[in-house]
Each structure stands twice: as structure tokens, then as C-alpha cells.
Amino acid sequence: MDELALLGEFRLEDAAPNGAREHARSRLRAAVARHRRRRRELVAVVFVAAAIVAGAAYGVVRELVIGDPPPEEVKRALARFGHEAELIPYPRPEDPRVEDARVAAVLESSVGPAYLFSVPNARALCGWVWIEGQRGYQGRPDMSGVCGSSRETFFAVSRQLVDGRLVRLLAGRASDEVERVTVRFGERAADIPLTGRWFFAELVEEPTALVTYNVAGRVVDEHEIRLPPSQIAPAPQPHPAGQTRKVAEISARDSEVIVLEVAPASDGGYCMTVHSDRRRPNGGCSVPKPRPREIGVSAMNFGGAPGGVLLLVGPVGSDIAALELRYENGRVAPVPLSDGWAIFEVERADYVEGRRPQTLVGRDTSGRDVGAKRLPWATAGG
């Protein structure tokens, strides 16, 4: 079997920018020997990251190599992760630390260059995958991620349709004690090269397990990989269990009429829907019934960023007769209640830091404070 035939079957290629071709030749010779010994046992189904044979692949590595920061459009997409609709964005522990993001692996996949970015957050280390050129909402890079502890092996298989073709990308990170990573496909298996601690590969069929080994060849751990059966019915969701009624209506900026409707839910909570004469409705049936002194009012980005309306909407407990809103700059505003429900517009001028609403305070019929709730951006800020 010649080298080109072997590459056609295995496509094992190294992603390191320096000495890649010589390293690849040595890997290829070893692969030929292994193939001759095991040709009846192993049918390789893995396409692994690389830039050693095709000239186009070398161009990818020269443009973006391991250790480089991501392109600016990828940085922006990572920074917006989880904040796409927020009118007042606020930090969360799972937010990617974009300033620390780096290219962990480069893959010349069957549909073009793909990248694995190493991106930590406050709690974990994450790998983010992007097939170059693939974009989703508002033209942003269409990315998928997996997070885990650096002390353990973690991975994910992403599945994406590209020009009508299903592309499976395996991305993950091996723990420090792991020397070798193997993917199983039923009775067959194939090794996945490590780039540092990371691994990145394209799979042409569904895997059944991922197995890691230490330097002595002993199994460190084995992870079964299963696709959820499509025929399994989703878990039952709460649904309306009574008549829907209108509880409040406000006139927002530019005279937009916004209406709050509620109904009892099948799980004992509420169904809540907010709609207007200008936007799609926003609602659901997962609003729990608050305890007597609890404030169930939450922020809603009605219409989403950038042109939406920020509302404070939801129920209050039976002991709360009045509700007020305290701002960062010391202002206090009453929040009208209607049959135990609130819907209140936050003015656009109050989206900026220093003017933002901070805390909801509930009072009983005698005027005493009986409950309080800090809004999420105030909680994130300490």
C-alpha cells in the first residue's frame, strides 16, 4: 500500500506548524506498519487535524496556528455567548474569558478548515469548535462548546449540516495521566493524536465509546457514547389548566401597548404571556407560585437586544401589598401591582451603569418591608 492510499484511508496528519512534514512522514511510516499488521481488524473512520499534505492545508496553519488568539469575529461571538438578547448584559461564571482564548488544534476537515479554541471561564476549561465560514444568527460564527475540569478527560461530538452534509467533529481534552485516546466504532477502533492535552477529529460514522490509556497502556477511563433515541418522547411540560385572563396593561415607549395575561398551570404554578401590538409574544408555563413574602418578579428582555423593551414582570406573594424599585443612584419608584402581578418598563436611559434598577422591595399592608430581590445585574456586581 503506498502513502497516498494510506492517507486516503486514514488521513492522519499533524497540526503543528513547525516540522510538520517530517513529523508526518514518521507517523505515516508507523501507520503503514500498523496497517499491515491489523488490516483485517481495523477500518479507520477518523479524519484528524492536519496540515502536511495539501498545500491549502499549509495555508490554513500559516494563517492561524496553535497558540494564536482567535479571530476578532470569534472573540465577539464568544463574548456574546449567553448575552445575545440582554438589554443590560451582566457577567456570569460560565462566561468565556475571551482574553485568554487560544487556538488549541487545527483541522482540515472534509468541508474545510475547522478550529478548536481553548477558552477558560471562572469555573472550568472549555473547548469551542468552529468550522471556518459557518455562521448562524445575525451572521455570527456558528460555534459549539464543551467544558470540564482540567483534572478529568472531557469531550463532545458536535453534529452540523454543512451544505446538506452531516459533519461530526469530536473535540475534547485529556487529563494529565492520559497518554493515548482511542475512539471505538462498535468492534473497530482508531487512535486520536493529542495536540498538547487536546484532541480534535472528524468522524465519518457514529462512535460508540471513547477510551483513554496511561503511559503503561492501562485504561484510565472509558466513556460510552450514545445518541438519544429519536422515538423517546420529551418529558411532560406544564401546560395551561384553566382560563387565561388579562391582569395588566402598560403603554411603553413610542406608545407600544404591552399586555400581561396569566393562567393556572398544570404543575400548580402559572402560565404567563406578554404580548404587544408590535412584537412576538413571550411566555411560558414555568412560573412557580411565590411564597407569601417572596417576589417572583423577574427581568424580561421583551423583543431582545438591541431594540427590545426591558420589563420587570411576574407575581408576588400574598403578604406583599406594594412593590417598589430602588436604583443604583438612590432613586425609588413604585411598581404597580394588579391582582398580585407586576409589569413595569425600565426606561432605556436606565440601562447604563450607575442608573440601573437594583433591588425590588415588597411591603405589607402596614408598609413594613417583608421581602426583597436583587436584580441579576446587581447580584453579578456584588
C-alpha positions in Angstrom: 0.0 0.0 0.0 1.5 3.4 -1.0 1.4 6.6 1.1 -1.4 8.2 -0.8 -3.6 5.2 -0.5 -2.9 5.1 3.2 -3.7 8.8 3.6 -6.9 8.2 1.7 -8.0 5.7 4.3 -6.5 7.2 7.4 -5.8 10.9 6.7 -3.7 11.1 9.9 -2.0 14.5 9.8 -0.2 16.6 12.3 -1.3 20.2 13.1 2.0 21.6 14.4 3.2 24.4 12.2 6.9 23.6 12.6 8.5 20.4 11.3 5.0 19.2 10.4 6.0 17.4 7.2 8.9 15.4 8.7 6.8 14.5 11.7 4.0 13.4 9.4 6.3 11.1 7.4 7.4 9.4 10.6 3.8 9.0 11.7 2.9 7.7 8.2 5.7 5.0 8.3 4.5 3.8 11.7 0.9 3.9 10.4 1.8 1.7 7.4 3.4 -0.9 9.7 0.4 -0.9 11.9 -1.9 -1.2 9.0 -0.1 -4.2 7.6 -0.4 -5.9 10.9 -4.0 -5.0 11.5 -5.6 -4.5 8.1 -8.2 -7.2 8.8 -9.1 -5.8 12.2 -9.1 -2.1 11.8 -11.1 0.1 9.4 -10.2 3.7 10.2 -13.0 6.1 10.2 -11.3 9.1 11.7 -10.2 12.2 9.9 -7.7 14.1 12.2 -6.4 17.6 12.2 -3.6 18.5 9.9 -1.6 20.5 7.5 1.1 18.3 5.9 0.0 17.1 2.5 -2.2 19.5 0.7 -0.8 23.0 0.0 -4.2 24.5 1.0 -3.8 22.9 4.4 -0.4 24.6 4.9 -2.0 27.9 4.2 -4.5 27.4 7.0 -1.7 26.7 9.5 0.3 29.7 8.5 -2.7 31.9 8.8 -3.9 30.6 12.2 -1.6 28.3 14.2 -1.8 26.6 17.6 -1.4 29.2 20.4 -2.8 32.1 18.3 -5.7 34.1 19.7 -9.0 33.6 17.9 -10.1 36.0 15.0 -11.9 39.0 16.1 -15.3 37.7 14.9 -14.8 34.6 17.0 -13.9 36.7 20.1 -17.1 38.8 19.6 -19.2 35.6 19.3 -17.7 34.2 22.5 -18.2 37.4 24.4 -21.9 37.5 23.4 -22.4 33.8 24.4 -25.5 33.8 26.7 -26.0 37.5 26.3 -27.5 37.8 22.8 -30.8 39.1 23.9 -29.8 41.0 27.0 -30.6 44.8 27.1 -28.4 45.0 30.3 -25.7 42.4 29.9 -24.2 41.1 33.1 -21.3 38.7 33.8 -21.8 35.1 34.8 -19.3 32.5 36.0 -19.7 30.5 32.7 -18.8 33.5 30.5 -15.8 32.7 28.4 -12.6 34.6 29.3 -12.0 35.8 25.8 -8.7 37.5 26.6 -7.3 34.0 27.4 -8.7 32.2 24.4 -6.1 30.4 22.2 -6.2 28.0 19.2 -5.8 24.5 20.6 -6.0 22.5 17.4 -6.5 23.0 13.6 -8.3 20.5 11.5 -8.6 20.3 7.7 -12.0 18.7 7.7 -14.0 17.3 4.7 -15.8 20.7 4.5 -12.8 23.0 5.0 -10.7 24.3 7.9 -12.0 23.8 11.4 -10.6 25.2 14.7 -10.7 24.1 18.3 -10.2 27.1 20.7 -9.2 26.6 24.3 -11.2 29.1 26.4 -11.4 29.1 30.2 -14.2 30.5 32.3 -14.4 31.2 36.0 -15.3 27.6 36.8 -13.9 25.4 34.0 -11.9 25.0 30.9 -13.8 24.9 27.6 -13.2 23.9 24.0 -15.1 25.8 21.3 -15.3 24.4 17.8 -15.8 26.4 14.6 -15.9 25.3 11.0 -14.5 28.3 9.3 -17.1 30.2 7.3 -20.1 28.6 9.1 -22.4 31.3 10.5 -25.7 31.3 12.3 -27.8 34.0 14.0 -27.1 37.5 12.5 -24.1 36.1 10.6 -22.1 35.3 13.7 -19.8 32.3 13.8 -21.8 29.1 14.4 -19.9 27.5 17.3 -20.4 24.7 19.8 -18.6 24.1 23.1 -17.8 21.6 25.7 -16.5 22.4 29.2 -14.9 20.4 32.0 -12.3 20.2 34.7 -8.6 20.1 33.7 -8.2 17.1 36.1 -10.6 14.9 34.0 -11.0 14.0 30.4 -14.0 15.7 28.8 -15.2 15.8 25.2 -18.2 16.2 22.9 -19.3 15.1 19.5 -20.9 18.0 17.5 -23.1 17.3 14.5 -23.6 20.0 12.0 -25.2 20.1 8.5 -22.8 21.9 6.1 -24.2 22.2 2.5 -26.5 19.3 3.2 -23.7 17.1 4.5 -23.6 15.8 8.1 -20.2 16.7 9.7 -19.3 15.0 13.0 -16.5 16.7 14.9 -15.0 15.1 18.1 -13.3 17.7 20.4 -12.0 17.3 23.9 -9.2 17.5 26.4 -7.4 14.6 28.0 -6.4 14.6 31.7 -2.7 14.8 32.6 -2.4 11.0 33.2 -3.7 10.1 29.7 -1.1 9.1 27.1 -3.4 7.8 24.4 -7.0 8.4 23.3 -9.0 5.8 21.3 -12.4 6.1 19.7 -14.4 2.9 19.2 -17.0 2.3 16.5 -18.6 -1.0 17.6 -15.8 -3.6 17.2 -13.4 -1.2 15.4 -11.2 1.4 16.9 -8.9 4.2 16.0 -6.4 6.3 17.9 -6.8 10.1 18.1 -3.5 12.0 18.2 -3.1 14.5 21.1 -2.1 18.2 20.5 -0.8 19.0 23.9 -3.7 17.8 26.0 -6.4 18.5 23.4 -7.8 16.2 20.7 -9.8 17.1 17.6 -11.1 14.8 14.8 -13.7 14.4 12.2 -15.7 11.1 12.4 -17.4 9.6 9.3 -19.7 7.4 11.4 -21.2 7.4 14.8 -18.8 6.5 17.6 -19.8 4.1 20.4 -17.1 4.8 23.0 -14.0 6.9 23.9 -11.3 5.2 25.8 -8.2 6.7 27.4 -4.9 4.9 28.4 -2.0 5.9 30.5 1.7 5.5 29.6 1.7 1.9 30.7 -1.2 1.0 28.4 -3.8 0.6 31.1 -7.3 2.1 30.7 -7.7 5.3 32.6 -11.4 5.7 31.8 -14.0 4.6 29.3 -16.9 6.7 28.1 -19.8 5.2 26.3 -21.2 7.4 23.6 -24.9 7.1 22.8 -27.3 9.1 20.6 -30.6 9.7 22.3 -33.2 7.7 20.5 -35.4 9.9 18.4 -38.5 8.0 19.3 -38.2 8.8 23.1 -41.0 11.3 23.9 -39.9 14.5 25.6 -40.6 14.9 29.3 -44.1 16.3 30.0 -44.1 20.1 30.2 -46.5 22.2 32.3 -49.5 23.5 30.3 -52.5 25.8 30.9 -55.0 24.2 33.2 -57.6 26.9 33.4 -58.9 30.1 31.8 -56.4 32.8 30.6 -57.1 36.3 31.9 -55.6 39.7 31.3 -54.2 41.1 34.5 -52.3 44.3 33.4 -51.6 46.6 30.5 -49.0 49.3 30.1 -48.1 51.9 27.5 -44.4 51.6 26.8 -42.1 54.0 24.8 -43.4 55.1 21.5 -46.9 54.3 22.7 -46.4 50.5 22.4 -49.2 48.7 24.2 -47.9 45.7 26.2 -50.4 43.3 27.9 -49.8 40.7 30.6 -52.0 37.6 30.6 -51.9 34.7 33.1 -53.5 31.3 33.6 -53.1 28.5 36.1 -50.6 25.8 35.1 -50.9 22.0 35.3 -48.0 21.8 37.8 -49.6 24.3 40.3 -47.7 27.3 39.1 -48.7 29.8 36.4 -48.6 30.3 32.7 -47.6 33.8 31.8 -47.7 35.6 28.4 -46.6 39.1 27.5 -47.7 40.4 24.1 -47.9 43.7 22.4 -49.2 45.3 19.2 -45.7 45.3 17.7 -43.8 42.2 18.8 -44.0 38.4 19.0 -45.4 37.1 22.3 -43.1 36.0 25.1 -44.3 33.5 27.6 -44.5 30.0 29.1 -45.9 27.8 31.8 -42.9 27.5 34.2 -43.7 30.4 36.6 -43.7 29.0 40.1 -46.3 30.3 42.7 -44.3 32.5 45.1 -44.3 32.0 48.8 -46.3 34.7 50.9 -43.3 37.0 51.2 -41.5 36.1 48.0 -41.0 38.3 45.0 -41.4 36.3 41.8 -40.9 39.3 39.5 -38.0 38.9 37.0 -36.4 40.8 34.2 -37.7 40.1 30.7 -35.9 41.2 27.5 -39.1 41.6 25.6 -38.1 41.6 21.9 -34.4 41.2 22.7 -31.4 43.4 22.1 -30.9 45.9 20.7 -34.4 47.2 20.0 -36.4 45.4 22.7 -38.1 46.6 25.9 -36.7 45.7 29.3 -39.6 44.7 31.6 -39.9 43.6 35.2 -42.8 41.1 35.2 -44.1 38.4 37.4 -46.1 37.5 40.6 -45.6 38.5 44.2 -46.5 36.6 47.3 -49.8 37.0 49.2 -48.2 39.1 52.0 -46.9 41.7 49.6 -49.3 44.6 49.1 -47.0 47.1 47.5 -43.8 46.9 45.5 -41.1 49.5 44.9 -37.9 49.6 42.8 -34.6 51.0 44.0 -32.0 52.2 41.6 -28.2 52.3 41.8 -28.3 56.1 42.1 -30.7 56.1 45.0 -33.9 56.7 43.2 -37.1 54.9 44.2 -40.1 54.2 42.0 -43.3 52.4 42.8 -44.1 49.3 40.8 -47.9 49.0 40.3 -49.4 45.6 41.3 -52.6 44.2 39.7 -54.1 41.2 41.4 -50.7 40.2 42.7 -48.9 40.7 39.4 -46.4 43.3 38.1 -45.4 44.5 34.7 -43.1 47.5 34.6 -41.0 49.1 31.9 -37.3 50.0 32.7 -36.6 53.2 30.8 -33.8 53.0 28.2 -31.9 55.7 29.9 -31.6 53.5 33.0 -29.8 50.7 31.1 -26.4 52.4 31.7 -24.3 51.5 34.7 -24.9 53.9 37.6 -28.6 54.4 36.8 -29.7 50.7 36.6 -32.6 49.3 38.7 -31.0 47.3 41.5 -33.5 45.9 44.1 -37.2 45.2 44.3 -38.7 45.6 47.8 -42.0 44.3 48.9 -44.2 45.9 51.7 -47.1 44.5 53.5 -50.4 46.4 54.2 -48.8 48.3 57.2 -45.9 49.5 55.0 -43.2 47.2 56.5 -40.5 45.7 54.3 -41.3 42.0 54.1 -39.2 40.9 51.1 -36.5 42.0 48.7 -35.0 40.7 45.5 -31.8 42.0 43.8 -31.9 42.0 40.0 -29.4 39.8 38.2 -27.0 42.5 37.0 -26.9 43.9 40.6 -26.3 40.5 42.0 -23.5 39.9 39.5 -21.9 43.1 40.5 -21.8 42.1 44.2 
